[in-house]
Amino acid sequence: MKVIACIILSLMNVVALGQQIQVAHLRCEYAEEPLGIETAVPGLSWQLLSDQQNVVQTAYRILVCDNYASLANDDANVWDSKKVQSDSSIQVSYKGKQLLPAHTYFWKVKVWDNYGNESAWSNIANWQMGLQSRNDWANAEWISNQELPAPYRTVLNADTAKDKQQGANILPLLRKEFASNKQIRKATLFISGLGQFEVSINGKKTGDHFLDPGWTQYSKEAQYVCFDVTSTIREGNNAIGVMLGNGFYYIPPVKKRYRKLKATFGYPKMICRLAIEYNDGTMQNVISDTSWKTAESPITFSSIYGGEDYNATKEQQGWNDIHFNDKGWKNAMVVVGPSLLITQMQPPIKVMDYFTAKKVTAVNDSIYVYDFGQNASAIPSISIKGRKGDAIKIIPGELLNADGTVNQKATGKPYHF
């Protein structure tokens, strides 16, 4: 009886040990379920988990499929690595079929350890390919409200004395309505707006990014951003709205506003491809072209150094939603933009915190100084009431003058909102 008991306990220990080994934290190109992968041979990574000591991986098997349900049934129609004797678990090179632009691929992995244990399959992860060449943009064009004349483009220096062009440029709104009448499997928006953009679908901001895309050498390339908008697209009519800002792409040559750097690569512009995959296997592309409508935004001046002017009387409610009357808008024009587009792989800027004033001082009846208790790079946010035509100026700074007003000596001036 003791022998039988020992055998049972031994078997239980083996089963218990086999249950300890797990695979988790799947990554593609060091990112969790990334969008916009452009490399033809992505690197796949995972972690081996065990509560036992001295456990190491000795082999792995990877399955890749273009359909989630099929992969759940162990169907690997894109790649089956078979069992590979290796302890590698970081940047394991994909070696399956050629990966197609804008397509999503699902994958899972199991491993074996040095005790002979085999793990269960990991949870299914995925990655989506980006647009690896200009041809993958489905004939999308750079579009805008206006074009900067060629003699003024691609200027980058600090000499502002010889500016030939003065005044602010148009900060445009762009909109497009389209219909989607079939059941959607996945919808992905690939978009770049220079210098910065904010995009919305059916009146709601897409994503939680801020000041996309990242800064590049615009005469050579620009970054585009990928958004999964599957849950945002409605059955029937939809609308895309894009607001553009100058960023570092165009710094207006206005002498009455602070300008540390002169950059005039071009007026703000946008390019996008909305790829909608349907359950029946078909795909619809909504692209940027001259069918888009454009108008001036309420932002009448925008400078990465000099601040921003906003005219609330120019707001157009519902401009980025369906059923908006855009008869007074003009058609967008095709403009010159960077020929090379690369996916934005760095983590995006996001709003991480909010500060409220620690102290408010009334200098006089029309000037109030708000002390936030710390120095920070931030964007002011205010709610106001007043009469149409009233003006409010926000002057940020790090120091105070003797009379209690804000001093911009340490930061460059004039800079205001």
C-alpha positions as CSV (number, residue, x, y, z in Angstrom):
1,M,0.0,0.0,0.0
2,K,2.9,2.4,0.8
3,V,4.4,1.7,-2.6
4,I,1.1,2.5,-4.4
5,A,0.7,5.7,-2.3
6,C,4.2,6.8,-3.2
7,I,3.5,6.2,-6.9
8,I,0.3,8.3,-6.7
9,L,2.0,11.1,-4.9
10,S,4.8,11.1,-7.5
11,L,2.3,11.3,-10.3
12,M,0.5,14.1,-8.6
13,N,3.8,16.0,-8.3
14,V,4.6,15.5,-12.0
15,V,1.1,16.8,-13.0
16,A,1.4,19.7,-10.6
17,L,4.8,20.6,-12.0
18,G,3.5,20.4,-15.5
19,Q,0.7,22.8,-14.6
20,Q,3.2,25.4,-13.3
21,I,4.7,26.3,-16.7
22,Q,2.9,29.0,-18.6
23,V,3.5,31.4,-21.5
24,A,2.5,35.0,-21.2
25,H,3.2,38.6,-22.2
26,L,3.3,38.0,-26.0
27,R,5.0,40.9,-27.9
28,C,5.5,41.7,-31.6
29,E,8.5,44.1,-32.2
30,Y,8.6,44.7,-28.4
31,A,4.9,46.0,-28.4
32,E,1.7,44.4,-27.2
33,E,-0.7,43.8,-30.1
34,P,0.8,46.7,-32.2
35,L,-0.7,48.4,-35.2
36,G,1.4,49.5,-38.2
37,I,4.2,46.9,-38.3
38,E,6.3,47.6,-41.4
39,T,9.2,45.1,-41.1
40,A,8.7,42.1,-43.4
41,V,10.1,39.8,-40.7
42,P,8.6,40.8,-37.3
43,G,10.3,39.7,-34.1
44,L,8.1,37.8,-31.7
45,S,8.7,37.6,-27.9
46,W,7.2,36.0,-24.9
47,Q,7.8,35.1,-21.2
48,L,8.0,31.7,-19.6
49,L,6.3,31.7,-16.2
50,S,6.8,29.1,-13.4
51,D,6.8,29.0,-9.7
52,Q,9.5,26.4,-9.7
53,Q,13.2,27.2,-9.6
54,N,15.8,26.7,-12.3
55,V,13.2,26.4,-15.1
56,V,14.3,27.3,-18.6
57,Q,12.8,27.0,-22.0
58,T,14.3,24.2,-24.2
59,A,11.9,24.4,-27.2
60,Y,9.0,26.4,-28.6
61,R,6.2,26.1,-31.3
62,I,4.5,29.2,-32.8
63,L,1.3,29.2,-34.8
64,V,0.2,32.2,-36.9
65,C,-3.1,32.5,-38.7
66,D,-5.1,35.3,-40.4
67,N,-8.3,34.3,-38.6
68,Y,-8.8,34.3,-34.8
69,A,-11.4,31.5,-34.8
70,S,-9.2,29.2,-37.0
71,L,-6.2,29.7,-34.8
72,A,-8.3,28.8,-31.7
73,N,-8.7,25.4,-33.5
74,D,-4.9,25.2,-34.0
75,D,-5.2,26.1,-37.7
76,A,-2.0,27.9,-38.8
77,N,-2.6,28.9,-42.4
78,V,0.2,31.5,-42.3
79,W,3.0,29.8,-40.3
80,D,3.6,26.8,-38.2
81,S,7.1,26.8,-36.8
82,K,6.7,23.2,-35.6
83,K,8.7,22.3,-32.5
84,V,12.0,24.2,-32.5
85,Q,14.7,23.2,-30.1
86,S,15.8,26.6,-28.7
87,D,15.9,28.6,-25.5
88,S,15.2,31.8,-27.5
89,S,12.1,33.8,-26.5
90,I,13.1,37.4,-27.5
91,Q,12.8,38.7,-31.0
92,V,12.2,35.2,-32.6
93,S,12.1,35.9,-36.3
94,Y,8.8,35.2,-38.2
95,K,9.4,32.7,-41.0
96,G,6.0,32.2,-42.6
97,K,4.2,33.4,-45.7
98,Q,4.7,36.9,-47.0
99,L,2.7,39.4,-44.8
100,L,0.2,41.6,-46.5
101,P,-0.2,45.4,-45.8
102,A,-3.0,46.4,-43.5
103,H,-3.7,42.8,-42.6
104,T,-4.1,41.5,-39.0
105,Y,-2.3,38.3,-38.0
106,F,-3.1,36.2,-34.9
107,W,-0.5,34.1,-33.1
108,K,0.1,31.9,-30.1
109,V,3.0,29.9,-28.7
110,K,3.7,26.9,-26.5
111,V,7.0,25.9,-24.9
112,W,8.8,23.0,-23.3
113,D,11.1,23.3,-20.3
114,N,14.2,21.5,-19.1
115,Y,12.1,19.2,-16.9
116,G,10.3,17.9,-20.0
117,N,7.1,19.8,-19.3
118,E,5.0,21.1,-22.1
119,S,2.9,24.2,-21.5
120,A,-0.6,24.9,-22.8
121,W,-1.0,27.2,-25.7
122,S,-0.7,30.9,-24.7
123,N,-3.6,33.3,-25.1
124,I,-4.0,34.5,-28.7
125,A,-2.3,37.8,-29.5
126,N,-2.2,39.7,-32.8
127,W,-0.4,42.3,-34.7
128,Q,-1.4,44.4,-37.7
129,M,0.8,45.2,-40.6
130,G,1.3,48.8,-41.7
131,L,1.6,50.4,-45.1
132,Q,5.1,49.5,-46.3
133,S,5.2,51.5,-49.5
134,R,3.4,54.5,-51.1
135,N,1.4,52.0,-53.2
136,D,-0.2,50.6,-50.1
137,W,-2.1,53.8,-49.5
138,A,-4.7,52.9,-52.1
139,N,-4.2,56.2,-54.1
140,A,-4.7,58.4,-51.1
141,E,-3.3,61.9,-51.6
142,W,-2.0,64.7,-49.4
143,I,-4.8,67.3,-49.3
144,S,-5.3,70.7,-47.7
145,N,-7.1,74.0,-47.9
146,Q,-4.2,75.8,-49.6
147,E,-0.7,75.3,-50.9
148,L,2.4,77.2,-49.8
149,P,4.2,78.5,-52.9
150,A,7.3,76.6,-53.8
151,P,9.8,79.4,-53.2
152,Y,8.8,79.5,-49.5
153,R,9.0,75.7,-48.8
154,T,11.7,73.8,-46.9
155,V,13.2,76.7,-45.1
156,L,14.8,76.0,-41.8
157,N,16.9,78.5,-39.9
158,A,16.8,81.1,-37.2
159,D,17.2,84.2,-39.4
160,T,13.9,86.1,-39.4
161,A,15.1,89.4,-40.7
162,K,14.6,88.6,-44.4
163,D,11.1,87.1,-44.3
164,K,9.3,87.8,-47.5
165,Q,6.0,86.5,-46.3
166,Q,4.0,87.8,-43.4
167,G,0.7,87.0,-41.7
168,A,-1.0,83.9,-40.4
169,N,-2.0,80.9,-42.5
170,I,-5.3,79.1,-42.6
171,L,-5.7,76.3,-40.0
172,P,-8.1,74.0,-41.8
173,L,-10.9,71.7,-41.0
174,L,-11.4,68.7,-43.3
175,R,-14.4,66.4,-43.5
176,K,-15.7,63.4,-45.5
177,E,-18.9,61.4,-45.3
178,F,-19.2,57.8,-46.4
179,A,-21.5,54.8,-46.1
180,S,-20.8,51.4,-44.6
181,N,-23.6,48.9,-45.2
182,K,-22.2,45.5,-44.4
183,Q,-21.0,43.7,-41.2
184,I,-17.5,44.9,-40.3
185,R,-14.7,42.6,-39.3
186,K,-12.2,45.3,-38.6
187,A,-11.7,49.0,-39.5
188,T,-8.2,50.6,-39.3
189,L,-7.4,54.3,-39.9
190,F,-3.9,55.1,-41.2
191,I,-3.4,58.9,-41.0
192,S,-0.8,61.6,-41.0
193,G,-1.5,65.3,-40.5
194,L,1.2,67.9,-40.6
195,G,2.3,69.5,-38.4
196,Q,-0.2,68.0,-35.9
197,F,-3.7,66.6,-36.3
198,E,-6.7,65.6,-34.3
199,V,-9.2,63.2,-36.0
200,S,-12.7,62.3,-35.1
201,I,-15.3,59.9,-36.4
202,N,-19.0,60.6,-36.1
203,G,-18.2,63.6,-33.8
204,K,-16.0,61.8,-31.3
205,K,-12.2,62.1,-31.0
206,T,-10.4,59.1,-32.1
207,G,-7.9,57.7,-29.6
208,D,-6.2,59.4,-26.7
209,H,-3.1,60.7,-28.4
210,F,-2.0,64.3,-28.3
211,L,0.1,66.3,-30.8
212,D,0.4,63.4,-33.3
213,P,2.5,62.7,-35.3
214,G,6.1,62.8,-34.0
215,W,8.5,65.4,-35.4
216,T,10.7,64.3,-38.3
217,Q,12.9,65.9,-41.0
218,Y,9.8,66.8,-43.1
219,S,11.7,67.3,-46.3
220,K,12.5,63.6,-46.2
221,E,9.7,61.8,-44.3
222,A,6.6,62.0,-42.1
223,Q,5.2,59.6,-39.6
224,Y,1.7,58.2,-39.8
225,V,-0.5,56.8,-37.0
226,C,-2.7,53.7,-36.9
227,F,-6.0,53.6,-35.0
228,D,-8.4,50.6,-34.6
229,V,-11.8,52.2,-35.3
230,T,-13.9,49.0,-35.6
231,S,-16.2,50.0,-32.8
232,T,-16.6,53.5,-34.1
233,I,-17.9,52.9,-37.6
234,R,-21.7,52.7,-37.7
235,E,-23.9,50.8,-40.1
236,G,-25.0,53.4,-42.6
237,N,-23.6,56.9,-43.0
238,N,-20.5,58.0,-41.2
239,A,-18.3,61.1,-41.1
240,I,-14.6,61.7,-40.6
241,G,-13.4,65.1,-39.4
242,V,-9.8,66.2,-39.2
243,M,-8.4,69.4,-37.6
244,L,-4.9,70.4,-38.5
245,G,-2.3,72.5,-36.7
246,N,1.1,74.0,-37.7
247,G,3.4,72.3,-35.2
248,F,7.0,72.4,-36.3
249,Y,5.9,71.9,-40.0
250,Y,5.0,75.6,-40.4
251,I,6.0,78.4,-38.0
252,P,4.2,81.5,-39.1
253,P,6.5,84.4,-39.9
254,V,4.7,86.9,-37.7
255,K,7.0,89.5,-36.2
256,K,4.8,90.3,-33.2
257,R,4.9,86.7,-31.9
258,Y,7.9,84.9,-30.5
259,R,9.7,82.6,-33.0
260,K,12.8,80.8,-32.0
261,L,13.1,78.8,-35.2
262,K,12.0,79.5,-38.8
263,A,10.5,76.5,-40.4
264,T,8.3,76.7,-43.5
265,F,8.1,73.2,-45.0
266,G,4.5,73.9,-46.1
267,Y,1.0,74.7,-45.0
268,P,-0.8,72.1,-42.9
269,K,-2.0,69.0,-44.8
270,M,-3.3,65.5,-44.3
271,I,-3.2,62.1,-45.9
272,C,-5.3,59.1,-44.8
273,R,-6.6,55.6,-45.7
274,L,-9.5,54.1,-43.8
275,A,-9.4,50.4,-44.5
276,I,-12.7,48.6,-43.7
277,E,-12.6,44.8,-43.8
278,Y,-16.0,43.1,-44.0
279,N,-17.0,39.6,-42.8
280,D,-17.7,38.6,-46.4
281,G,-14.0,39.1,-47.3
282,T,-14.4,42.4,-49.2
283,M,-12.6,45.6,-48.3
284,Q,-13.7,49.3,-48.6
285,N,-11.1,52.1,-48.6
286,V,-12.0,55.7,-47.7
287,I,-9.0,57.8,-48.8
288,S,-8.0,61.5,-48.7
289,D,-8.7,63.1,-52.1
290,T,-10.5,66.1,-53.6
291,S,-13.9,64.8,-52.6
292,W,-13.2,65.9,-49.1
293,K,-14.6,69.3,-48.0
294,T,-12.5,72.0,-46.2
295,A,-13.0,75.3,-44.4
296,E,-11.2,77.5,-41.9
297,S,-11.2,76.4,-38.3
298,P,-11.8,78.7,-35.3
299,I,-8.0,78.7,-34.7
300,T,-6.8,81.8,-36.5
301,F,-3.2,81.6,-35.5
302,S,-1.0,78.7,-34.3
303,S,2.7,78.7,-33.5
304,I,4.7,76.1,-31.6
305,Y,6.5,79.1,-30.1
306,G,4.2,82.1,-30.3
307,G,1.0,80.5,-29.0
308,E,-2.5,80.3,-30.4
309,D,-5.5,82.6,-31.2
310,Y,-9.0,81.1,-31.1
311,N,-12.1,82.8,-32.4
312,A,-15.1,81.1,-30.9
313,T,-17.5,83.0,-33.3
314,K,-16.1,80.8,-36.1
315,E,-17.1,77.6,-34.5
316,Q,-19.3,75.3,-36.6
317,Q,-21.2,72.9,-34.5
318,G,-21.4,69.3,-35.8
319,W,-18.8,69.9,-38.6
320,N,-17.3,66.5,-37.9
321,D,-20.5,64.5,-37.8
322,I,-23.1,63.3,-40.3
323,H,-25.9,65.5,-41.7
324,F,-23.7,68.7,-41.4
325,N,-24.5,71.2,-44.1
326,D,-21.1,71.8,-45.8
327,K,-22.4,73.6,-48.9
328,G,-20.4,76.6,-47.9
329,W,-17.2,74.6,-47.8
330,K,-14.9,74.1,-50.7
331,N,-13.3,70.9,-52.1
332,A,-9.9,70.1,-50.7
333,M,-7.0,70.4,-53.1
334,V,-4.1,67.9,-53.7
335,V,-0.8,69.4,-52.4
336,V,2.8,68.4,-52.1
337,G,3.8,66.4,-49.1
338,P,6.6,64.1,-47.9
339,S,6.9,61.1,-50.2
340,L,8.1,58.7,-47.5
341,L,5.7,57.7,-44.8
342,I,6.7,55.6,-41.8
343,T,4.7,54.3,-39.0
344,Q,4.9,56.0,-35.6
345,M,6.2,53.3,-33.3
346,Q,7.2,55.4,-30.4
347,P,4.7,55.8,-27.5
348,P,2.4,58.7,-28.2
349,I,2.2,61.9,-26.1
350,K,-0.9,61.8,-23.9
351,V,-2.6,64.0,-21.4
352,M,-1.2,62.5,-18.1
353,D,-2.3,65.0,-15.4
354,Y,-4.3,68.1,-14.7
355,F,-3.3,71.0,-12.5
356,T,-5.5,73.6,-10.8
357,A,-4.4,77.0,-9.6
358,K,-3.0,77.0,-6.1
359,K,-3.4,80.8,-5.8
360,V,-5.2,83.5,-7.8
361,T,-4.2,87.2,-7.4
362,A,-6.1,90.1,-8.9
363,V,-3.6,92.6,-10.2
364,N,-6.5,94.9,-11.2
365,D,-10.1,94.6,-12.5
366,S,-9.0,93.0,-15.8
367,I,-5.7,91.1,-15.0
368,Y,-5.6,88.0,-12.8
369,V,-2.5,85.9,-12.1
370,Y,-2.9,82.2,-11.6
371,D,-0.1,80.4,-9.7
372,F,-0.1,76.6,-10.3
373,G,2.6,75.9,-7.7
374,Q,5.1,74.4,-10.2
375,N,6.8,74.9,-13.5
376,A,5.5,72.6,-16.2
377,S,5.0,72.2,-20.0
378,A,1.2,72.3,-20.2
379,I,-1.8,73.5,-22.2
380,P,-4.2,76.0,-20.5
381,S,-7.9,74.9,-20.3
382,I,-10.5,77.4,-19.3
383,S,-14.3,77.7,-19.2
384,I,-15.6,81.3,-19.6
385,K,-18.8,83.3,-20.0
386,G,-19.0,86.6,-21.7
387,R,-20.4,88.7,-24.5
388,K,-19.8,87.9,-28.2
389,G,-16.7,89.7,-29.3
390,D,-15.1,89.8,-25.8
391,A,-11.3,88.9,-25.8
392,I,-9.3,87.0,-23.2
393,K,-5.5,86.8,-23.4
394,I,-3.6,84.1,-21.5
395,I,0.1,84.9,-20.9
396,P,2.2,82.0,-19.5
397,G,5.5,82.6,-17.8
398,E,7.9,81.5,-15.1
399,L,8.6,84.8,-13.4
400,L,6.7,87.9,-12.1
401,N,7.3,91.5,-12.6
402,A,7.5,94.0,-9.7
403,D,3.8,94.9,-10.2
404,G,2.8,91.2,-10.0
405,T,2.2,90.7,-13.7
406,V,3.7,87.8,-15.6
407,N,7.3,88.1,-16.8
408,Q,8.4,86.1,-20.0
409,K,12.0,87.1,-19.9
410,A,13.2,83.6,-19.3
411,T,11.0,81.9,-21.9
412,G,10.9,84.1,-25.0
413,K,8.2,86.7,-25.8
414,P,5.6,87.5,-26.8
415,Y,3.9,84.2,-26.3
416,H,0.2,84.0,-25.5
417,F,-3.2,82.4,-26.1
